[in-house]
Amino acid sequence: MRTFIAVDVPDNVKIAVDEYLASIRGDMDKNIKWVNRENMHFTIKFLGEIRKSELSAIKECVEQTARDFDPFQIELSGFGVFPSESNPRIFWIGTGIGGDTLLDIYQDMETTLENCGYDRDSKTFSPHLTIGRVKKYKKAIFPERIVDFPDTAFEARGLSIIKSTLTPEGPIYEKIFHAPFEQDKVEVKTVSVENENNIYDMVEKA
């Protein structure tokens, strides 16, 4: 299975991004293939081809990392390209609030997977939402000016393992596992003086 680990984007945000893309497509190069709304996500770790026998261990790793974090806000903001405006290959929307937390999650995930025998990424992690790619064997011209995506925030609630099936029409993504963010917390229980007195009275009367 060709798989990756990601943070989901809610439907209302996907719709907002889709509307934004519709507004800028006319100014963009025709050699750009835009990401379908249902495929939008924040990639944390691309695993590539894995065996089904590996899935159980990977699920445990994802659960372990998810337990280290609370749900948090991600703010989508701006517009950019990789690797450069002179040679654009990937088009993305960046992050404001929440970008540092995504980086922390990535680093935690890398360490957890490394302990399970998986290699660390050689590339630097840069939190972003991919919205388009230049078609294979094609080039694209980046326009002199493009309107930035308006700041839009949402709550990130967990990590998902996504199965990616490549087809001539584009990839088909299927969520095969989800682990909610639920940072372990120690509950401190206090007993009021009034309750202690009540307990004492009950013992005395017994």
DARAGI-V955876 format. One record per pair of residues at least 6 apart in sequence whose ideal C-beta (glycine too) atoms are under 8 Angstrom apart, sorted by the first residue. I is the first residue (numbers start at 1). J is the second residue. If there is no record, write none. Layout:
{{I	J} {I	J}}
This chain:
{{1	49} {1	50} {1	51} {1	52} {1	55} {1	163} {1	176} {2	48} {2	49} {2	163} {2	164} {2	165} {2	166} {3	47} {3	48} {3	49} {3	50} {3	58} {3	161} {3	162} {3	163} {3	164} {3	176} {4	43} {4	44} {4	45} {4	46} {4	47} {4	161} {4	162} {4	164} {5	43} {5	44} {5	45} {5	46} {5	47} {5	62} {5	109} {5	159} {5	160} {5	161} {5	162} {6	41} {6	42} {6	43} {6	44} {6	159} {6	160} {6	162} {7	41} {7	42} {7	44} {7	74} {7	102} {7	105} {7	156} {7	158} {7	159} {7	160} {8	41} {8	156} {8	157} {8	158} {8	160} {8	175} {8	178} {9	17} {9	40} {9	41} {9	42} {9	129} {9	154} {10	154} {12	154} {13	40} {13	76} {13	152} {13	154} {14	37} {14	38} {14	40} {15	37} {16	152} {17	37} {17	40} {17	76} {17	93} {17	129} {17	131} {17	149} {18	37} {20	149} {20	150} {21	34} {21	131} {21	132} {23	147} {24	146} {24	147} {25	34} {27	143} {27	146} {28	132} {28	140} {28	143} {28	146} {29	134} {29	140} {29	141} {29	142} {31	134} {31	135} {31	138} {31	139} {31	140} {32	91} {32	132} {32	133} {32	134} {32	135} {32	140} {33	132} {33	133} {33	134} {33	135} {33	170} {34	131} {34	132} {35	130} {35	131} {35	132} {35	133} {36	170} {38	173} {39	170} {39	171} {39	173} {40	129} {40	130} {40	131} {41	129} {41	160} {41	162} {41	173} {42	74} {42	102} {42	127} {42	128} {42	129} {42	156} {43	130} {44	102} {44	105} {44	106} {44	109} {44	159} {45	106} {45	109} {45	110} {45	113} {45	121} {46	121} {47	58} {47	118} {50	58} {55	161} {55	176} {55	177} {57	116} {58	113} {58	116} {58	161} {59	161} {59	177} {59	179} {60	116} {61	109} {61	112} {61	113} {61	115} {61	116} {62	109} {62	159} {62	161} {62	177} {62	179} {63	179} {64	112} {65	105} {65	108} {65	109} {65	112} {65	159} {65	179} {66	158} {66	159} {66	179} {66	180} {66	181} {66	182} {67	179} {67	181} {67	182} {67	183} {67	184} {68	108} {68	183} {68	184} {69	101} {69	104} {69	105} {69	108} {69	181} {69	183} {70	181} {70	182} {70	183} {71	155} {71	156} {71	157} {71	158} {71	180} {71	181} {72	98} {72	101} {72	155} {72	156} {72	181} {73	97} {73	98} {73	153} {73	154} {73	155} {73	156} {74	95} {74	97} {74	98} {74	99} {74	101} {74	102} {74	153} {74	154} {74	155} {74	156} {75	95} {75	96} {75	97} {75	98} {75	151} {75	152} {75	153} {76	93} {76	94} {76	95} {76	96} {76	129} {76	149} {76	151} {76	152} {76	153} {76	154} {77	93} {77	94} {77	95} {77	96} {77	148} {77	149} {77	151} {77	152} {78	93} {78	94} {78	148} {78	149} {79	91} {79	92} {79	93} {79	94} {79	146} {79	147} {79	148} {79	149} {80	91} {80	92} {80	93} {80	94} {80	128} {81	88} {81	89} {81	90} {81	91} {81	92} {81	142} {82	88} {82	89} {82	90} {82	92} {83	89} {85	142} {86	142} {87	139} {88	134} {88	140} {88	142} {89	133} {89	134} {90	130} {90	132} {90	133} {90	134} {91	130} {91	131} {91	132} {91	133} {92	128} {92	129} {92	130} {92	131} {93	128} {93	129} {93	131} {93	149} {94	127} {94	128} {94	129} {95	102} {95	127} {95	128} {95	129} {96	151} {97	153} {98	127} {98	153} {98	156} {99	127} {101	156} {102	127} {102	156} {103	125} {103	127} {105	159} {106	125} {106	127} {107	125} {109	159} {110	120} {110	121} {114	120} {134	140} {156	181} {157	180} {157	181} {158	178} {158	179} {158	180} {158	181} {159	178} {159	179} {159	181} {160	175} {160	177} {160	178} {160	179} {161	175} {161	176} {161	177} {161	178} {162	173} {162	174} {162	175} {162	176} {163	173} {163	174} {163	175} {163	176} {164	171} {164	172} {164	173} {165	171} {165	172} {165	173} {165	174}}
